[in-house]
């Protein structure tokens, strides 16, 4: 699976995603609401499908993929 491989080897983002802005630690809490649009886009479209696969139940995960 691509996500498992990415998690083990690290993510390689395409040049369209701003790598400098996601260099800071991704945490949910006080700083999470201060993300810029490109950071949110990277989270939603690139990182969340891989990082949420083991965190959500199958039904919720499949629904999330429909949104993303």
C-alpha positions in Angstrom: 0.0 0.0 0.0 1.3 3.4 -0.9 0.5 5.0 2.4 2.3 2.3 4.4 5.3 2.7 2.2 5.2 6.5 2.6 5.0 6.3 6.4 7.9 3.9 6.5 10.2 5.8 4.1 8.9 9.3 4.7 6.7 11.4 2.5 7.9 12.8 -0.8 5.7 15.7 -1.7 5.3 17.1 -5.2 6.6 20.6 -5.9 3.1 21.9 -5.9 2.9 21.5 -2.1 4.8 24.0 0.0 7.3 22.0 1.9 8.6 24.9 4.1 5.1 25.5 5.6 4.6 21.9 6.7 8.1 21.6 8.1 6.7 22.7 11.5 5.2 20.1 13.7 1.7 19.0 12.9 -0.2 19.1 16.2 -3.8 19.3 17.0 -4.4 22.1 19.6 -3.6 25.7 20.0 -1.4 26.1 16.9 -3.6 24.0 14.6 -6.0 26.8 13.9 -3.3 29.1 12.6 -2.6 27.0 9.5 -2.4 28.8 6.2 -4.5 27.6 3.2 -1.6 25.7 1.6 -0.9 23.9 4.9 -4.6 22.9 5.1 -4.6 21.7 1.5 -1.5 19.6 2.2 -3.1 18.1 5.3 -6.4 17.3 3.6 -5.3 16.0 0.2 -1.9 14.5 0.9 -1.4 13.6 4.6 -4.8 12.8 6.0 -5.6 9.8 3.8 -2.4 8.1 5.0 -2.4 9.2 8.6 -6.1 8.6 9.4 -6.4 5.1 7.9 -5.6 3.4 11.3 -7.3 6.1 13.4 -10.8 6.0 12.0 -13.2 3.1 11.7 -13.8 1.8 8.1 -17.1 3.6 7.7 -15.8 7.0 8.8 -12.6 6.6 6.9 -14.4 5.8 3.6 -16.6 8.8 4.2 -13.5 11.0 4.8 -12.1 9.8 1.5 -15.3 10.9 -0.3 -14.8 14.4 1.1 -11.1 14.5 0.3 
